[in-house]
């Protein structure tokens, strides 16, 4: 019987209390780290969309160089009502309609559209969608080198410092 008691005393193991404390600590750390990770992912997707929107603006400039107008960059038509035609706004024909580039609409984080276009100017919009929804919209026009971030997607950029992509 003595040997059996000595055998039990020599066993090394974690108690249930110790394991529960470790699990609680891991849970606390995860609850702090996960929102920070999500915010980082959201900012990364927004930064990608900014770059894609700049490339879209460059595609519009190339279209203007060839056609001497921004009209009809939203379609293949040749309408005579520049600025109000159905091919002047909406889904672009000169560039991808999603960010990241060339993914299906279901996998996109931003949908790209031509918000307004006439013979000499354009306004492009990246609308947040999917898991990026709620992060606001990005916008750029033909006279800007940088765009604007409408943080709460209310149509103005007054909610962002200096109205730029911060």
Beta strands, then each sheet from edge to edge (+ up, - down):
strand 1: 98-99
strand 2: 110-117
strand 3: 122-128
strand 4: 137-141
strand 5: 148-150
sheet 1: 1+ 2- 3+ 4- 5+
end
